[in-house]
Amino acid sequence: MKSVGSLLIVCCLSVALQAQTQRAQKTHPAVPAESKCANCHTTDTPTKDHPSLVKCPRTMITGYHSVDEGPVSIVLDEISNKYGPVEFSHRAHAEMAEMGDGCYGCHHYNQARPIQPCGECHSTSRVRTDLSKPDLKGARHRQCVDCHLQWSHKSECNSCHAKKNAETSGVKSAERTLFPKVTLPSKIVFETNSVKGKFVTFFHGDHAQRFGLQCVDCHQQQPCAGCHDVKKTAVEAASASVKNEKRTGSMEDLHKPCFTCHATDKCNSCHMDKPLDAFDHAKSTGWALNRFHTRLECQQCHGKTGKFTKPNPSCESCHKNWQKKFDHKKTGLALNETHEALDCDNCHTDKNFVTRPSCAACHQDKTYPKDKPGTSVAAAVKK
C-alpha cells in the first residue's frame, strides 16, 4: 500500500507539473514544450529572493537580434523632470557594443527575444523596497556614465540633457559631447620580443579602407577611450599617421586579432628585421595590377573580406570565357592580322598573363617588347 501511495503522489506531481508548464506556455509562447527548470536555474529549489538564475543566453530562448534590426534612435522621456528627454542613438551604441559585451551590456538577462523595455524590471519610482535593484533613473545612468567618463573625463548633465526652464526653452536638443574624431594611422609598427623578425608592420589604412574590415573585426573587449579621448592633443593626432608600439603578452593574445585571416601564413610573412614600406601588390603577391584592376575593390577578385583567396591567374575566376571575346586593344597593343589569329598561349606561355609575353615559340630572333606583334594604340592615335 505504501508503494502504491508513493506512486500516486508521483503521478499527481507529474500531472501538476505538466499543467503548470502548459499554463506557462500559454502565458509565454516563447517557452518551448521541452523546457526544464535547469535551463534557467542552477538549483532544484529556486526562490524569489534567490532565483539562482544561470547566465544568459538561456538555452530555452534562441534567435538574437542583429544591429540592423534595432531602432536608429530612442527618445527616453518617461522620467524627465528637471531636464528634457534624451535622444539615445541606439544603432550607434549597438555597433559599439560588439567590441565589448554585445547586447548583454545593456539588455542583461534579456538580450534574445523578445526584448523587454527597461521599465519592465526597473521602477520609475525612486521609492522602492528592493535596494538591490536600481530604479529606472539609476539603472540608465549607471549604464551611461561609466563609458562616457572614459573618453570625455566629465559627466555634466547637459552632455545628454537639455534643461527645462525659460532660459533654455529654445534648446531643442542637448549640447551632447560627441566622440572626438580619430585620425586613423596609415600603419602601425609593432616591436615584439621575437629574436628573429622583431618588427611587425600593420598597414592599418589598407585593412580599414581597401580590405573592407570593420573596427570590431580587430578591436574587441576594448574601452572607447582606447581610440577616442578628448585629452589627445592635436599634435598627437597629427603624428598618428605612423605609430610605433611595443607589444608584450601571451602568444595567443598577440596573434588572435590577426589569425582570423592569417592563421595559415608563415611567421616571416609578418615578422621582419625592419619595418616595411607601404603595401605593394606587385612585390607582395607577384602580380602587378594594371590600370583596370587598380580601380577594383579587393573583394571583387579575392572574395569575402577576411577570407581572401588566391584568384586563378588565367583570369577565368572572374572573366568566364573571356578569351573568346577579349579585345587586345584594352592592353594598349592592337595585334596585327597575323598575331590576331593566334591563341593566347602562343605568346603567353602556359597562359600566364602575369609574366612578360615571349616570342621564342615562333621567332628565335625576336624579343618582346623590342619587337611588338602589332601597333601601340597610343602610337596609332598620334598618327
C-alpha positions as a Markdown table, in Angstrom:
| # | Residue | x | y | z |
|---|---|---|---|---|
| 1 | Met | 0.0 | 0.0 | 0.0 |
| 2 | Lys | 2.8 | 2.3 | 0.8 |
| 3 | Ser | 4.4 | 1.9 | -2.6 |
| 4 | Val | 1.1 | 2.5 | -4.3 |
| 5 | Gly | 0.6 | 5.7 | -2.3 |
| 6 | Ser | 4.0 | 6.9 | -3.3 |
| 7 | Leu | 3.3 | 6.2 | -6.9 |
| 8 | Leu | 0.0 | 8.1 | -6.7 |
| 9 | Ile | 1.9 | 11.1 | -5.2 |
| 10 | Val | 4.4 | 11.0 | -8.0 |
| 11 | Cys | 1.7 | 10.8 | -10.6 |
| 12 | Cys | -0.2 | 13.7 | -9.1 |
| 13 | Leu | 3.0 | 15.8 | -9.0 |
| 14 | Ser | 3.8 | 14.9 | -12.6 |
| 15 | Val | 0.3 | 15.9 | -13.7 |
| 16 | Ala | 0.5 | 19.2 | -11.8 |
| 17 | Leu | 3.9 | 20.0 | -13.2 |
| 18 | Gln | 2.6 | 19.3 | -16.7 |
| 19 | Ala | -0.4 | 21.6 | -16.1 |
| 20 | Gln | 2.0 | 24.3 | -14.8 |
| 21 | Thr | 4.2 | 24.0 | -17.9 |
| 22 | Gln | 1.1 | 24.3 | -20.2 |
| 23 | Arg | -0.1 | 27.4 | -18.3 |
| 24 | Ala | 3.4 | 28.9 | -18.7 |
| 25 | Gln | 3.4 | 28.2 | -22.4 |
| 26 | Lys | 0.0 | 29.9 | -22.8 |
| 27 | Thr | 1.3 | 33.0 | -21.0 |
| 28 | His | 4.8 | 32.9 | -22.5 |
| 29 | Pro | 4.6 | 31.4 | -26.1 |
| 30 | Ala | 8.4 | 31.7 | -26.5 |
| 31 | Val | 8.9 | 28.9 | -23.9 |
| 32 | Pro | 9.1 | 25.5 | -25.8 |
| 33 | Ala | 7.5 | 22.3 | -24.6 |
| 34 | Glu | 10.8 | 20.6 | -23.8 |
| 35 | Ser | 11.9 | 23.3 | -21.4 |
| 36 | Lys | 13.2 | 22.3 | -18.0 |
| 37 | Cys | 13.8 | 24.2 | -14.8 |
| 38 | Ala | 17.6 | 23.6 | -15.1 |
| 39 | Asn | 17.5 | 25.6 | -18.3 |
| 40 | Cys | 17.2 | 28.8 | -16.2 |
| 41 | His | 18.0 | 27.8 | -12.6 |
| 42 | Thr | 21.2 | 26.3 | -11.1 |
| 43 | Thr | 19.4 | 24.8 | -8.1 |
| 44 | Asp | 16.3 | 22.5 | -7.8 |
| 45 | Thr | 14.6 | 24.8 | -5.3 |
| 46 | Pro | 14.9 | 28.4 | -6.6 |
| 47 | Thr | 13.1 | 31.1 | -4.6 |
| 48 | Lys | 12.1 | 34.7 | -5.2 |
| 49 | Asp | 14.9 | 36.1 | -3.1 |
| 50 | His | 17.4 | 33.6 | -4.5 |
| 51 | Pro | 16.3 | 32.6 | -8.0 |
| 52 | Ser | 19.7 | 31.0 | -8.8 |
| 53 | Leu | 19.5 | 32.1 | -12.4 |
| 54 | Val | 22.0 | 30.8 | -15.0 |
| 55 | Lys | 23.9 | 33.4 | -17.0 |
| 56 | Cys | 22.3 | 34.4 | -20.2 |
| 57 | Pro | 21.9 | 33.5 | -23.0 |
| 58 | Arg | 19.4 | 31.0 | -21.6 |
| 59 | Thr | 19.2 | 27.7 | -23.5 |
| 60 | Met | 15.4 | 27.9 | -23.8 |
| 61 | Ile | 15.4 | 31.1 | -25.9 |
| 62 | Thr | 17.0 | 31.3 | -29.4 |
| 63 | Gly | 17.3 | 33.9 | -32.0 |
| 64 | Tyr | 19.4 | 37.0 | -31.4 |
| 65 | His | 18.9 | 40.4 | -32.9 |
| 66 | Ser | 21.3 | 41.9 | -35.4 |
| 67 | Val | 22.4 | 45.5 | -35.1 |
| 68 | Asp | 20.3 | 46.4 | -38.2 |
| 69 | Glu | 17.1 | 45.2 | -36.5 |
| 70 | Gly | 17.3 | 47.7 | -33.7 |
| 71 | Pro | 15.9 | 51.2 | -33.9 |
| 72 | Val | 18.2 | 54.0 | -35.1 |
| 73 | Ser | 17.3 | 56.1 | -32.1 |
| 74 | Ile | 15.1 | 56.1 | -29.0 |
| 75 | Val | 13.6 | 59.0 | -27.1 |
| 76 | Leu | 13.9 | 58.5 | -23.3 |
| 77 | Asp | 11.3 | 60.7 | -21.6 |
| 78 | Glu | 9.5 | 58.6 | -19.0 |
| 79 | Ile | 11.2 | 60.2 | -16.1 |
| 80 | Ser | 12.1 | 63.6 | -17.4 |
| 81 | Asn | 11.6 | 66.2 | -14.6 |
| 82 | Lys | 14.3 | 69.0 | -14.3 |
| 83 | Tyr | 15.8 | 68.0 | -17.7 |
| 84 | Gly | 14.2 | 67.3 | -21.0 |
| 85 | Pro | 14.2 | 63.9 | -22.8 |
| 86 | Val | 17.3 | 62.2 | -24.2 |
| 87 | Glu | 17.5 | 61.1 | -27.8 |
| 88 | Phe | 19.5 | 57.9 | -27.4 |
| 89 | Ser | 21.4 | 56.8 | -30.5 |
| 90 | His | 20.6 | 53.1 | -30.2 |
| 91 | Arg | 22.1 | 52.0 | -33.6 |
| 92 | Ala | 25.4 | 53.7 | -32.9 |
| 93 | His | 25.7 | 52.2 | -29.4 |
| 94 | Ala | 24.7 | 48.8 | -30.7 |
| 95 | Glu | 27.6 | 48.8 | -33.1 |
| 96 | Met | 30.0 | 49.8 | -30.3 |
| 97 | Ala | 28.6 | 47.0 | -28.1 |
| 98 | Glu | 30.1 | 44.5 | -30.5 |
| 99 | Met | 33.5 | 45.4 | -29.2 |
| 100 | Gly | 32.5 | 44.7 | -25.6 |
| 101 | Asp | 29.7 | 42.7 | -24.0 |
| 102 | Gly | 27.4 | 42.9 | -27.0 |
| 103 | Cys | 23.7 | 43.5 | -26.3 |
| 104 | Tyr | 24.3 | 41.9 | -22.8 |
| 105 | Gly | 26.0 | 45.1 | -21.7 |
| 106 | Cys | 22.6 | 46.9 | -21.5 |
| 107 | His | 20.0 | 44.1 | -22.0 |
| 108 | His | 21.2 | 41.9 | -19.2 |
| 109 | Tyr | 19.1 | 38.8 | -18.8 |
| 110 | Asn | 17.2 | 39.9 | -21.9 |
| 111 | Gln | 19.3 | 40.1 | -25.0 |
| 112 | Ala | 17.4 | 37.5 | -27.0 |
| 113 | Arg | 13.8 | 37.5 | -27.9 |
| 114 | Pro | 11.5 | 39.3 | -27.1 |
| 115 | Ile | 13.3 | 42.4 | -25.9 |
| 116 | Gln | 11.5 | 43.9 | -22.9 |
| 117 | Pro | 11.6 | 47.7 | -22.1 |
| 118 | Cys | 13.8 | 48.7 | -19.1 |
| 119 | Gly | 10.7 | 49.8 | -17.2 |
| 120 | Glu | 9.5 | 46.2 | -17.1 |
| 121 | Cys | 12.0 | 45.5 | -14.4 |
| 122 | His | 13.2 | 48.9 | -13.2 |
| 123 | Ser | 10.5 | 51.1 | -11.5 |
| 124 | Thr | 10.1 | 54.7 | -12.4 |
| 125 | Ser | 9.6 | 55.5 | -8.7 |
| 126 | Arg | 12.6 | 56.2 | -6.6 |
| 127 | Val | 10.9 | 54.8 | -3.6 |
| 128 | Arg | 11.4 | 51.0 | -3.5 |
| 129 | Thr | 11.8 | 48.2 | -1.0 |
| 130 | Asp | 14.3 | 46.1 | -3.0 |
| 131 | Leu | 17.5 | 48.2 | -2.9 |
| 132 | Ser | 19.5 | 45.6 | -4.9 |
| 133 | Lys | 17.5 | 46.6 | -8.0 |
| 134 | Pro | 18.1 | 50.2 | -9.1 |
| 135 | Asp | 15.1 | 52.3 | -10.2 |
| 136 | Leu | 14.8 | 53.3 | -13.9 |
| 137 | Lys | 16.7 | 56.6 | -13.5 |
| 138 | Gly | 19.6 | 54.9 | -11.6 |
| 139 | Ala | 19.8 | 52.0 | -14.0 |
| 140 | Arg | 20.1 | 54.2 | -17.1 |
| 141 | His | 22.7 | 56.5 | -15.5 |
| 142 | Arg | 24.8 | 53.5 | -14.4 |
| 143 | Gln | 24.7 | 52.2 | -18.0 |
| 144 | Cys | 25.8 | 55.5 | -19.5 |
| 145 | Val | 28.1 | 57.4 | -17.1 |
| 146 | Asp | 30.9 | 54.8 | -16.8 |
| 147 | Cys | 31.6 | 54.7 | -20.5 |
| 148 | His | 31.2 | 58.4 | -21.1 |
| 149 | Leu | 33.7 | 59.2 | -18.4 |
| 150 | Gln | 36.4 | 57.1 | -20.0 |
| 151 | Trp | 36.7 | 59.3 | -23.1 |
| 152 | Ser | 35.2 | 62.7 | -22.0 |
| 153 | His | 36.5 | 62.7 | -18.4 |
| 154 | Lys | 33.4 | 64.6 | -17.4 |
| 155 | Ser | 29.8 | 63.9 | -16.7 |
| 156 | Glu | 27.8 | 67.1 | -16.9 |
| 157 | Cys | 24.1 | 66.6 | -17.2 |
| 158 | Asn | 23.9 | 68.7 | -20.4 |
| 159 | Ser | 26.1 | 66.3 | -22.2 |
| 160 | Cys | 22.9 | 64.3 | -22.8 |
| 161 | His | 20.0 | 66.5 | -21.5 |
| 162 | Ala | 18.6 | 69.9 | -22.3 |
| 163 | Lys | 17.3 | 71.8 | -19.2 |
| 164 | Lys | 13.6 | 72.5 | -18.7 |
| 165 | Asn | 13.4 | 76.3 | -18.0 |
| 166 | Ala | 12.6 | 79.6 | -19.5 |
| 167 | Glu | 16.2 | 80.4 | -20.3 |
| 168 | Thr | 16.8 | 77.3 | -22.4 |
| 169 | Ser | 13.3 | 76.7 | -23.6 |
| 170 | Gly | 14.5 | 77.3 | -27.2 |
| 171 | Val | 17.0 | 74.4 | -27.0 |
| 172 | Lys | 15.7 | 71.6 | -29.0 |
| 173 | Ser | 18.4 | 69.1 | -28.1 |
| 174 | Ala | 21.1 | 68.7 | -25.6 |
| 175 | Glu | 24.6 | 70.0 | -26.2 |
| 176 | Arg | 25.9 | 66.5 | -26.5 |
| 177 | Thr | 29.5 | 65.7 | -26.1 |
| 178 | Leu | 30.2 | 63.5 | -29.1 |
| 179 | Phe | 33.1 | 61.2 | -29.7 |
| 180 | Pro | 36.2 | 63.2 | -30.7 |
| 181 | Lys | 37.2 | 62.4 | -34.2 |
| 182 | Val | 40.1 | 59.9 | -34.6 |
| 183 | Thr | 42.9 | 60.3 | -37.1 |
| 184 | Leu | 43.5 | 56.7 | -38.2 |
| 185 | Pro | 47.1 | 55.8 | -38.7 |
| 186 | Ser | 48.2 | 54.6 | -42.1 |
| 187 | Lys | 50.4 | 52.0 | -40.5 |
| 188 | Ile | 51.4 | 50.7 | -37.1 |
| 189 | Val | 54.9 | 49.3 | -36.5 |
| 190 | Phe | 54.8 | 46.8 | -33.6 |
| 191 | Glu | 58.1 | 46.0 | -31.9 |
| 192 | Thr | 57.9 | 42.4 | -30.5 |
| 193 | Asn | 60.2 | 40.3 | -28.3 |
| 194 | Ser | 61.0 | 37.9 | -31.2 |
| 195 | Val | 64.7 | 37.4 | -31.6 |
| 196 | Lys | 64.3 | 37.0 | -35.4 |
| 197 | Gly | 61.8 | 39.1 | -37.1 |
| 198 | Lys | 61.4 | 41.7 | -34.4 |
| 199 | Phe | 59.1 | 44.1 | -36.3 |
| 200 | Val | 55.6 | 43.6 | -37.5 |
| 201 | Thr | 54.3 | 46.3 | -39.8 |
| 202 | Phe | 50.5 | 46.5 | -39.8 |
| 203 | Phe | 49.0 | 48.6 | -42.6 |
| 204 | His | 46.0 | 50.0 | -40.7 |
| 205 | Gly | 44.8 | 52.2 | -43.6 |
| 206 | Asp | 44.8 | 49.3 | -46.0 |
| 207 | His | 42.9 | 47.0 | -43.7 |
| 208 | Ala | 40.3 | 49.6 | -42.7 |
| 209 | Gln | 39.7 | 51.0 | -46.2 |
| 210 | Arg | 41.0 | 48.8 | -49.0 |
| 211 | Phe | 40.4 | 45.4 | -47.4 |
| 212 | Gly | 36.9 | 46.4 | -46.0 |
| 213 | Leu | 37.5 | 45.3 | -42.4 |
| 214 | Gln | 35.3 | 46.8 | -39.6 |
| 215 | Cys | 36.8 | 48.1 | -36.3 |
| 216 | Val | 35.1 | 45.3 | -34.4 |
| 217 | Asp | 37.0 | 42.7 | -36.5 |
| 218 | Cys | 40.2 | 43.5 | -34.6 |
| 219 | His | 39.2 | 45.7 | -31.7 |
| 220 | Gln | 37.3 | 43.5 | -29.2 |
| 221 | Gln | 36.9 | 43.9 | -25.5 |
| 222 | Gln | 38.4 | 47.4 | -25.7 |
| 223 | Pro | 37.1 | 50.6 | -24.0 |
| 224 | Cys | 36.1 | 53.6 | -26.1 |
| 225 | Ala | 39.0 | 55.6 | -24.7 |
| 226 | Gly | 41.4 | 53.2 | -26.4 |
| 227 | Cys | 40.8 | 55.3 | -29.6 |
| 228 | His | 38.5 | 58.2 | -28.6 |
| 229 | Asp | 39.8 | 60.5 | -25.9 |
| 230 | Val | 39.3 | 64.3 | -25.7 |
| 231 | Lys | 42.6 | 64.7 | -24.0 |
| 232 | Lys | 44.6 | 63.6 | -27.0 |
| 233 | Thr | 46.1 | 66.8 | -28.4 |
| 234 | Ala | 46.2 | 68.0 | -32.0 |
| 235 | Val | 49.9 | 67.3 | -32.1 |
| 236 | Glu | 49.3 | 63.6 | -31.2 |
| 237 | Ala | 46.6 | 63.3 | -33.8 |
| 238 | Ala | 48.8 | 64.8 | -36.5 |
| 239 | Ser | 51.6 | 62.5 | -35.8 |
| 240 | Ala | 49.4 | 59.4 | -35.8 |
| 241 | Ser | 49.9 | 58.6 | -39.5 |
| 242 | Val | 52.7 | 56.1 | -38.4 |
| 243 | Lys | 52.6 | 54.7 | -34.9 |
| 244 | Asn | 55.2 | 52.7 | -33.1 |
| 245 | Glu | 54.2 | 50.4 | -30.3 |
| 246 | Lys | 55.9 | 47.8 | -28.2 |
| 247 | Arg | 53.8 | 44.6 | -27.7 |
| 248 | Thr | 54.0 | 42.2 | -24.8 |
| 249 | Gly | 51.7 | 39.4 | -23.7 |
| 250 | Ser | 51.0 | 35.8 | -24.5 |
| 251 | Met | 51.4 | 34.4 | -28.0 |
| 252 | Glu | 47.7 | 33.6 | -28.2 |
| 253 | Asp | 46.6 | 37.1 | -27.2 |
| 254 | Leu | 49.1 | 38.9 | -29.5 |
| 255 | His | 48.2 | 36.8 | -32.6 |
| 256 | Lys | 44.4 | 36.4 | -32.0 |
| 257 | Pro | 43.3 | 39.6 | -33.9 |
| 258 | Cys | 45.4 | 38.6 | -37.0 |
| 259 | Phe | 44.7 | 34.8 | -37.0 |
| 260 | Thr | 41.2 | 35.3 | -38.3 |
| 261 | Cys | 42.8 | 35.8 | -41.7 |
| 262 | His | 46.4 | 34.8 | -41.3 |
| 263 | Ala | 46.3 | 31.6 | -39.3 |
| 264 | Thr | 48.0 | 29.6 | -42.0 |
| 265 | Asp | 50.6 | 32.2 | -43.0 |
| 266 | Lys | 54.3 | 31.6 | -42.2 |
| 267 | Cys | 55.9 | 33.7 | -39.4 |
| 268 | Asn | 58.1 | 35.6 | -41.8 |
| 269 | Ser | 55.1 | 36.8 | -43.7 |
| 270 | Cys | 54.6 | 39.4 | -40.9 |
| 271 | His | 57.8 | 39.3 | -38.8 |
| 272 | Met | 60.6 | 41.2 | -40.4 |
| 273 | Asp | 64.0 | 42.6 | -39.3 |
| 274 | Lys | 62.9 | 46.1 | -40.2 |
| 275 | Pro | 59.6 | 48.0 | -40.7 |
| 276 | Leu | 58.1 | 47.6 | -44.1 |
| 277 | Asp | 57.1 | 50.2 | -46.7 |
| 278 | Ala | 53.5 | 50.6 | -47.9 |
| 279 | Phe | 51.8 | 47.6 | -49.3 |
| 280 | Asp | 52.7 | 47.0 | -52.9 |
| 281 | His | 50.6 | 44.4 | -54.8 |
| 282 | Ala | 53.4 | 43.5 | -57.2 |
| 283 | Lys | 56.0 | 43.0 | -54.5 |
| 284 | Ser | 53.8 | 41.2 | -52.0 |
| 285 | Thr | 51.9 | 38.9 | -54.4 |
| 286 | Gly | 54.0 | 38.8 | -57.6 |
| 287 | Trp | 51.1 | 40.2 | -59.6 |
| 288 | Ala | 51.4 | 43.8 | -60.8 |
| 289 | Leu | 47.9 | 45.3 | -61.2 |
| 290 | Asn | 47.2 | 47.0 | -64.4 |
| 291 | Arg | 45.2 | 50.2 | -64.8 |
| 292 | Phe | 41.9 | 48.3 | -64.9 |
| 293 | His | 42.4 | 46.3 | -61.7 |
| 294 | Thr | 43.8 | 49.1 | -59.6 |
| 295 | Arg | 40.3 | 50.6 | -59.6 |
| 296 | Leu | 38.6 | 47.5 | -58.2 |
| 297 | Glu | 37.8 | 46.6 | -54.6 |
| 298 | Cys | 39.9 | 43.7 | -53.3 |
| 299 | Gln | 36.8 | 41.6 | -52.7 |
| 300 | Gln | 36.0 | 41.6 | -56.4 |
| 301 | Cys | 39.0 | 39.3 | -57.1 |
| 302 | His | 39.7 | 37.7 | -53.7 |
| 303 | Gly | 36.2 | 37.0 | -52.4 |
| 304 | Lys | 34.8 | 37.6 | -48.9 |
| 305 | Thr | 36.5 | 40.0 | -46.6 |
| 306 | Gly | 38.7 | 38.2 | -44.0 |
| 307 | Lys | 38.8 | 35.1 | -46.1 |
| 308 | Phe | 40.7 | 36.3 | -49.2 |
| 309 | Thr | 41.5 | 33.6 | -51.7 |
| 310 | Lys | 44.1 | 33.5 | -54.5 |
| 311 | Pro | 42.4 | 34.1 | -57.8 |
| 312 | Asn | 43.0 | 31.9 | -60.9 |
| 313 | Pro | 45.9 | 33.5 | -62.8 |
| 314 | Ser | 44.2 | 32.6 | -66.1 |
| 315 | Cys | 41.5 | 35.2 | -65.2 |
| 316 | Glu | 38.7 | 32.6 | -65.5 |
| 317 | Ser | 37.8 | 33.0 | -61.9 |
| 318 | Cys | 36.4 | 36.5 | -62.7 |
| 319 | His | 36.0 | 36.6 | -66.5 |
| 320 | Lys | 34.2 | 33.5 | -67.8 |
| 321 | Asn | 35.1 | 32.6 | -71.4 |
| 322 | Trp | 37.0 | 35.9 | -71.6 |
| 323 | Gln | 39.4 | 34.7 | -74.3 |
| 324 | Lys | 36.7 | 34.3 | -76.9 |
| 325 | Lys | 35.6 | 38.0 | -76.6 |
| 326 | Phe | 38.7 | 39.7 | -75.3 |
| 327 | Asp | 39.7 | 42.9 | -77.2 |
| 328 | His | 43.5 | 43.1 | -77.1 |
| 329 | Lys | 43.4 | 46.8 | -77.7 |
| 330 | Lys | 42.5 | 47.2 | -74.0 |
| 331 | Thr | 46.1 | 46.3 | -73.1 |
| 332 | Gly | 47.3 | 49.3 | -75.2 |
| 333 | Leu | 48.5 | 47.0 | -78.0 |
| 334 | Ala | 46.4 | 46.3 | -81.2 |
| 335 | Leu | 47.5 | 43.0 | -82.6 |
| 336 | Asn | 48.3 | 42.8 | -86.3 |
| 337 | Glu | 46.4 | 40.4 | -88.6 |
| 338 | Thr | 48.9 | 37.6 | -88.2 |
| 339 | His | 49.0 | 37.5 | -84.4 |
| 340 | Glu | 45.3 | 38.2 | -84.0 |
| 341 | Ala | 44.5 | 34.7 | -85.3 |
| 342 | Leu | 46.8 | 33.0 | -82.8 |
| 343 | Asp | 45.8 | 31.5 | -79.4 |
| 344 | Cys | 46.8 | 33.4 | -76.3 |
| 345 | Asp | 49.3 | 30.7 | -75.2 |
| 346 | Asn | 51.4 | 31.2 | -78.3 |
| 347 | Cys | 52.8 | 34.3 | -76.7 |
| 348 | His | 51.7 | 33.9 | -73.1 |
| 349 | Thr | 53.4 | 30.7 | -72.0 |
| 350 | Asp | 51.1 | 28.4 | -70.1 |
| 351 | Lys | 48.5 | 31.2 | -70.3 |
| 352 | Asn | 50.4 | 33.0 | -67.5 |
| 353 | Phe | 49.4 | 36.6 | -68.1 |
| 354 | Val | 51.4 | 38.0 | -65.2 |
| 355 | Thr | 54.8 | 37.5 | -66.8 |
| 356 | Arg | 56.0 | 39.2 | -69.9 |
| 357 | Pro | 55.0 | 37.5 | -73.2 |
| 358 | Ser | 57.6 | 35.5 | -75.2 |
| 359 | Cys | 58.3 | 35.5 | -78.9 |
| 360 | Ala | 60.6 | 32.4 | -78.7 |
| 361 | Ala | 57.9 | 29.9 | -79.6 |
| 362 | Cys | 57.9 | 31.2 | -83.2 |
| 363 | His | 60.7 | 33.7 | -83.6 |
| 364 | Gln | 64.2 | 32.9 | -82.4 |
| 365 | Asp | 65.5 | 36.3 | -83.4 |
| 366 | Lys | 62.8 | 38.5 | -81.8 |
| 367 | Thr | 62.0 | 39.5 | -78.3 |
| 368 | Tyr | 59.3 | 41.5 | -76.5 |
| 369 | Pro | 58.9 | 44.4 | -76.0 |
| 370 | Lys | 61.6 | 45.4 | -78.5 |
| 371 | Asp | 59.6 | 43.6 | -81.2 |
| 372 | Lys | 55.9 | 44.0 | -80.9 |
| 373 | Pro | 53.2 | 41.8 | -82.5 |
| 374 | Gly | 51.2 | 44.8 | -83.5 |
| 375 | Thr | 50.8 | 48.5 | -83.1 |
| 376 | Ser | 50.7 | 50.6 | -79.9 |
| 377 | Val | 47.3 | 52.1 | -79.5 |
| 378 | Ala | 48.7 | 55.3 | -78.3 |
| 379 | Ala | 51.1 | 55.5 | -81.3 |
| 380 | Ala | 48.3 | 54.8 | -83.7 |
| 381 | Val | 46.2 | 57.7 | -82.3 |
| 382 | Lys | 49.2 | 60.1 | -82.8 |
| 383 | Lys | 49.4 | 59.1 | -86.5 |
